[in-house]
Amino acid sequence: MSKDFVARASAVIDAPTASVWEALVKPEAVKQYMFGTDVVSDWKVGSSIVWRGEWHGSSFEDKGVILQADAGHILQYSHFSALTGLPDEPGNYHTVTIELSSEGQQTQVSLSQDGNPDEQAREHSENNWTTMLTALKEYLEG
């Protein structure tokens, strides 16, 4: 996959970084804002991460590896989805990076995802991540 088409999304959440971090790594929280997805990981660098759920009527099991996990600052992981129809090869994985920065009692969440093959895929990913961050914001702000 091309590294040139990077999807980006961001949100300012009215919650401290510790609360945002907890929502990113707590499976019960992830299920609430990430399209009903079940996630399994111990959130340690080098460990696996698996997402299971249903997307547009199709069951899926995506996978990846935790690349960075600095609590309250950065979460980065690789991601592969069989729903793409592509073979499970290193070149077909995305890298998702979620960075947190404190702005008083608010948290700036900046997300990027590389590995989109073209502009249309980048826009699609960006829309999905924007939807997810909006749901994360609603989850944390009540």
Secondary structure, DSSP 8 states (H G I E B T S, - for coil): --SSEEEEEEEEESS-HHHHHHHHH-HHHHHHHTTT-EEEE---TT-EEEEEEEETTEEEEEEEEEEEEETTTEEEEEEB-GGG---S-GGG-EEEEEEEEEETTEEEEEEEEEEESSHHHHHHHHHHHHHHHHHHHHHHH-
